[in-house]
């Protein structure tokens, strides 16, 4: 870590009576910052006003996640993003020490985790908490429950990250089951897609792998049949954006939820399979970071939809970071 740039933002001491709170989600692909105004009623699921929302593609899983470490280049990208976030925190008078800074799969499995966390603390003042897969799933559930009404029947929440994928079986009242699987899009890309297009043999190998890896999910869904899939995070957001543009619908970046049909997904999925990197990148609504990972992520989504006979897909635009805010309000 000695080669990391030594820029240190001026860290001001703020009182604990700040009116604003922040959550930072250090994901495998993207670092997210969410700043909200502390509501007067500080109870879980109390609506809050978003003051600032930002994401930066850091790709900290690239080149190392499948080998159990975070590369030097990835560390540089992450530190640069976190320095930028700290400048925003200063503007909103939030101490870095008070920001809820959460790291997930890439950090969970990194042999150089402690060294990187210490460097982040020294350079930014941010106190990184590496959470377990179970904790991640719980926060995702809180975020989704805050965004939309789950309904009377059972639902399956699915969050496709770069390092891990979380599944939560739930209803409007409670979580029935949750599990995090270390089969995120970057890991699947490293293992099952060696060129710009995924081959039939690679798709079959991925399918066979998922049959085995997701057997705990298959067993639990025999006990708790589901009526709808609720997807959240990057893959679902990107597919939803592409679908809106295809339908000539305006993108609403303030919406908490959206939806697309199985048929609409299948059309977009076929494009992902047939196009090369440059052609996928040219799809309106695609982001450069996802142009390759979205192929294997969509193969995973297609597997889940087919395996468990799901036709209804809802999209929650709240996930882990919003869940972290709501969990904070519950314990405030």
N, C-alpha and C positions, 0 to 999 in steps of 0.2 A: 504493500500500500504506500510505500515511500514516494512513489512517482506521482501520486495524486497531487493536483495543484493545491496550493496552501492558502487560497483565498478564504478569508473568514469574514462573514457578515458581522456588522455591529449588532450585538445582542443586548437589547434593552430589557431591564427588569420591569415587568408589569405586575400590577396587583392581581390577586386571585378573584377579584370582583369584576373581571372583564365581562362585557355584555355579549361577547362573541366567542364561539368555540370552533375548533377545527379538527378534522380527521384527515390523516394522510394514509393512503393505501399503497404500499410498495408491492405491486404485483409483478409477476414474471415478465410481462410484456410492457406494462404501463404503470407509471406513478400517477396517482390521483390526489388532488387536493380539494377538500370541501370545507368551506367556511359558512357557518350559519349564525344567525342571531339567536341568542339564548332566549327561549320563550318564557313568558311569565309563569305559565303552569309547567313545571318541570317534571312531567310524568311521561312514561313511555308512550309513544305514538302521538304525543302532542305535536300538532303541525308546527314546523319551523320555517323561517324565511331564509332562503339561500342568498348569501351575499356574494359568494365567489365560488366558481366551480371550474377546475382546470385539470387537464391531463397531459402528460408528456410521455412519448414513446421512449422508454429507456432500454427495453429488450435485455434485461439483465440475465435472462436464461440462455441467450444466444451463445453458442460455442462452449458452454460449460455445464448446463443443467443436467445433461445426460451423463456427465462424469462427476457430478457431486461438488462443483465449485462454481464461483462467480468470477468470470474473467476480469483481467485488468481493464480492458476497454469498457466492459459493462459497468464496472465500478465508477469509471470516469463519467459515463453517461448519467448514472444515478446521482452522483455527487453534484453534477451540474444542475440537474433538475431540482434537487433538494435545496440547493443554494437559492434557486429562483423562487421556490415555495417560501423560503424563509423571508425573502423580501416582501412577499405578499402578507405573511403573518405579521411582520412589523407594521405594515400599513393599517392592518385591522387591530393592532395593539394586542396581539396574542403572543405570549412567550413561547418559544420553540419547545421548552420543557413541558408546557401545558398542552401542546398539540398531541392528539392521540395518533401516534405513528405506528402503523401496523405493517408487518412484513409476513409474507405467506410462503408458498411452496418453494420458490427458488432459495430463500433463506433457510427454510426448515432443513433442507438437505445439503447445504453448502458447508464444506469442511472449513472454509475460511470465514464463516459467519461471524464469529466473535470479533475478529480483527476488523471486519468491515463496520460492524455496529459501533465499535469504539472510535473508529475514524469519523464516522458520521456524527457521533456525539461531540467529539473534539472540535470538528470544523463547523457544525451548525447548531449544536445545543439540542438537537432532536434526540429523544429517548426512544429508540426502536424496540418494539415488542414483537417478538416472533411468536405467532399464534399457531396452535395445533390445527389439524384439519377439522376436528370436531368443533373447535371454537370458530373457525372460519365459516363452517356450515351454519352455525347458530346465528352469526351476525348477518349472513346472507338472508336467512329466514326473517330476521327482524326488518331488514331493508325492504324485502318483498312485501311483507305484511303491512308495512307503512305506505307502500305505493299503491296497493290495490286491494280490493275485497276478494279473498280467495274463494268464497262461495261455500255452499253446503256440502258438496261432495269432496272426496280426496283429490289432492293435486300433487304433482311431482315438480318440485323446483329443481332446475338444472343450471349450474353456473360453470361455463367452460372457461377456465383460465389457461395461461400458458404452461403452468407447472402441474396444476391439479384440476380436477373436476369435482364439484360438490353436488350431491343429490340429497334432497330433503323431501320426505313424504309427509304431508301435513293436511290439515283442514283449517277452517276458519278459527277454531279454538286453540289448536296446539300442534306441535311437531309430533309426529308418530314415529319417525325414524330419520336418521341422518348419517351420512358417511362421506368422507372425502377420499377420492381415488387419485393416486399420483400418475394420472394419464392425461395431463394437459396437452394443449395443442403443440407446444414446442417439443415436448417429449415424443409425441406421435409423429411430428414432422421429421425429427432426427432419425426415427426408427423405421418409418414406413413410406417415406417419399424421398427418393434419391435424385429425382430430376424435376423439371418444371411441371410435368404432368405426372399424376399418380397412375401407375399401370394397373391392369386388371389383377395381376398376381399380387401386387402390393395391397390393393383393396381387399382381396380375399384374405391375405395374411392379417390385415388390420381387423377384419370382421371376426376371424377366428380368435384373435387376441382379445377382442372386446367380449366375445361370448364367455371366455374364461374370467377375464378381469372383473366383469360386471355381474358375475353369478350371485353375489350377495344382494344386489338390487333386484335381480330376477326372482329370487326367493321371497324377498319382502313384498314384492308386488303381487304375489300369490295370496298374501295375507291381507294386504290393503290395496284393492283394485283402485285405479285412478281414473279420473274423468278428463283431466286437462294437464298439459305441460306448461309450466311457467318458466321461461328462459330469461336469464339476465347476464349482463356484461358484454364484452366486445363482439363476440361472434354473433349473438342475437341482435345487438344494436346495428351491426353492419348489414346483416341480412334484412333487417327491418327497414333501414335507410334505403337499400337498393330496391326493395319492394315498393316503398312509397314513391320513389322516383319513377319506377316502371309504370306505376299507376297514375303518374302525373299529379301526385298528392303532395302538398306542402309538408315539409318536415317541421315538426313541432318540438323544439329542443327543450321546452318547458314541461312537456307531458310526462306524467309519471308512468304511464303504461301505453302499450300498443298491442297489435296482434297481426299475425299473418296465418294463412291457411296452409295445410299440408301440400296442396296442389301448387300454391305460389312458391313454397320452398323448393319443391321438386324442379320447377323451371329454373330457378336460380342455381340450384345444386348442379344441374346438368351443365350449365355454363361454366361453373368452377372446374368441373371434370374435363371439359372439352378444350378449354382455353389454356394457353401458356401464361407465363408470369406477366409479360407485357400486356397481353390481351385482358387478363383478369384485372390488372391495375387500371385499365381503361374503362372498366365498368363503372358507370356513374354511381357514386356512393361508396366505392371501395376506398380503403385507406392503404397506403404503402406498406405499413407494418403487417397487415393481415393478408396481403395478396397470395401468400403461399400457405400460411398456417390455416387459413379459412378452408382450404381444401380438406385437410384431415379432420378439422373441427366439424365440418359439415358431414363428413363420412360418419363421424361419431353421432351427430344429431340424427342422421338418416337411420343409423342402426337403432337408436332408441325409439324413434317414431315407428319403425317397422316392427321391431321386436315386441313392443308393448302396445301396438295397435292404437296409436295416438293420432287423432286428426285435428285436434284443437290446440293451437299454440298461442299463448299470451306472452307478451314481453314486458318485463318490469324494468323500468329505467332507474330504479333504486336497487342497490345491492349492498356490498360489504361496507363501504364507507358511510352510507346512510344508516345502515344497521348499527355501526359503531356509535354514531351520534345518538340514536335512540336508546342504545344500551347505556350510554353515559347519562342520558336524561333519567333513565330508570333508577340509576344508582346515585344520582346527584344529591 
